[in-house]
Amino acid sequence: MADAPSEVPIPPLPAVLREPGPVIIVGMAAWLVATIVCLVAGVHGLVLQVCLWGLGVGVLGSLIVGAQIAAVRRGSKTAQQGLD
């Protein structure tokens, strides 16, 4: 039997990769571009609805992250950790 490899601790991700803000902004920008392309191309129906729902989810995500950051700043015990 081969020896088991020694366990090496996994280093934590850099803070830049853990921040949700840039991901939400890039996603919202992509959905906005897709919505504009649909409107200019005259595509309606389900495709346009999906684009609008994508924008809505981005807005909801930014509101949730904003509320969590505000909770962290005021020192709430129930706030998500790591959002400095």
C-alpha positions in Angstrom: 0.0 0.0 0.0 1.3 3.4 -0.9 1.7 6.0 1.9 -1.0 8.5 2.2 0.1 12.0 1.1 0.7 14.4 3.9 -2.1 16.9 4.3 -1.1 20.3 3.1 -3.3 23.2 4.4 -5.1 25.0 1.6 -4.3 28.7 1.6 -7.2 31.1 1.8 -8.4 32.9 -1.3 -7.2 36.5 -1.7 -9.7 39.2 -0.6 -10.1 40.3 -4.2 -11.6 36.9 -5.1 -13.9 36.8 -2.2 -15.7 40.1 -2.7 -19.2 39.7 -4.2 -19.5 43.3 -5.4 -17.5 43.0 -8.6 -19.2 39.7 -9.6 -22.6 41.3 -9.2 -21.6 44.4 -11.1 -20.1 42.4 -14.0 -23.2 40.1 -14.1 -25.6 43.1 -14.1 -23.6 44.7 -16.9 -23.8 41.5 -19.0 -27.5 41.3 -18.5 -27.9 45.0 -19.4 -26.0 44.5 -22.6 -28.1 41.4 -23.4 -31.3 43.4 -22.8 -30.2 46.2 -25.0 -29.2 43.8 -27.8 -32.6 42.1 -27.5 -34.4 45.4 -27.7 -32.4 46.7 -30.6 -32.7 43.4 -32.5 -36.5 43.3 -31.9 -36.4 40.1 -29.9 -39.2 39.8 -27.5 -40.9 37.1 -25.5 -39.1 34.7 -23.3 -35.6 35.9 -24.3 -36.3 39.5 -23.2 -38.0 38.2 -20.0 -34.9 36.2 -19.1 -32.7 39.3 -19.6 -35.0 41.4 -17.4 -35.0 38.7 -14.7 -31.2 38.6 -14.8 -31.1 42.3 -14.2 -33.6 41.9 -11.4 -31.5 39.2 -9.7 -28.5 41.5 -10.0 -30.4 44.4 -8.3 -31.6 42.0 -5.6 -28.1 40.7 -5.1 -26.7 44.2 -4.8 -29.4 45.1 -2.2 -28.6 42.1 -0.1 -24.8 42.7 -0.2 -25.5 46.4 0.7 -27.7 45.4 3.6 -25.0 42.9 4.9 -22.3 45.5 4.6 -24.4 48.0 6.5 -25.1 45.4 9.2 -21.3 44.7 9.5 -20.6 48.4 9.9 -23.1 48.9 12.6 -21.8 45.8 14.4 -24.9 43.5 14.1 -24.2 40.0 15.6 -26.2 38.4 12.7 -24.3 40.0 9.9 -22.3 38.0 7.5 -18.6 37.7 8.4 -15.8 38.8 6.0 -17.6 41.8 4.4 -15.3 44.6 5.6 
